[in-house]
Amino acid sequence: MKAYIKDIVYYLPEKVERNQNERLREKTGIECRHVAEENETAADMAVKAAEKLFEKVSRESVDYVLFCSQSPDYLLPTTACVLQDRLGLSKYCGALDYNHGCTGYIYGLGLAKGLIESGQAKSVLLLTAETYSKYIHPKDHAVLPLFGDAATATLIVAKDTEDDGIYGFEYGTDGAGFENLIVPVGGARQPYQLTEIKSTTDKYGNIRTNQNLFMNGGAIMDFALEVVPETLSKILSDNNLERKDINYYIFHQANHFMLKSLQKICRLGKFQYWNDVREYGNTVSNSIPIALVDMLKETKTDQLHRCLLMGFGVGLSWGGCIVDLTDC
């Protein structure tokens, strides 16, 4: 048995915020972002994405739920357990949360592959959902226009074949750079109740506190330009492939400028390469599956035997893999 992606859907919050800064819109390619309502959580959005998926596939077949989020409903219990009940899934269903960001979808596919091909599961529901907007100070215009909220649902199933449907995984981690993308206060290291809240204003007039999301954009850019080309080359060489053998390249949709820079440095200018953040912004772990759904609307599935996915960002973390989307 081999693991294959059967279907993917996404959900976007109804509230839309448009970026007013024309120069920033042109550079980032982000025209607007969907933002969760005050009482709308990542789990709420994950439920809506999953129910959308269950309009096309059977919920009865799901025997494992993976939930990727850095904005869970609770510190405990595991949100995936709550989702099992809210979605009416079998009580004999495994349920696991994992805290990951821009590489989260890659990790989820790796976990699903392991569960299926080791015989632990036959049908895995992979959910991603983020509400980064709740972490961002409203006057921090360095990050406010970049991040959008969303949720996705992917069904990964066992297929009786000897051909791999999800493979070629390559991972990397550099925890020394963890402070370059962080929400400092709120965990056990700096608990809300014991930590003084400090407000800062940077040289550009952006305001944030230590409760808010901080991103060193320059450092993240340098990191991505360093690790992505090397990882891409290793995935290709380890699988005896050349750039021309990949049907489509789908990277984490951070922003237009970063994606264009990666396309150039990875020498992908003449290949199919997805770059569209106009209506979403950076949706963290959701960005790759959202891009896949939109790409599938424009491309015949029989032309998608080899799609190379690449995630990179918060952690610092990166990873990639190859997927066969012909069953979608």
Secondary structure, 3 states (H helix, E strand, C coil): CEEEEEEEEEECCCCEEECCCHHHHHHHCCCEEECCCCCCCHHHHHHHHHHHHCCCCCHHHCCEEEEECCCCCCCCCCHHHHHHHHCCCCCCCEEEEECCCCCHHHHHHHHHHHHHHCCCCCEEEEEEEECHHHHCCCCCCCCCCCECCEEEEEEEEEECCCCCCEEEEEEEECHHHHHHEECCCCCCCCCHHHCCCCEEECCCCCEEECCCCEECHHHHHHHHHHHHHHHHHHHHHHCCCCHHHCCEEEECCCCHHHHHHHHHHCCCCCCCECCCCCCCCECHHHHHHHHHHHHHHHCCHHHCCCEEEEEEECCCEEEEEEECCCCC
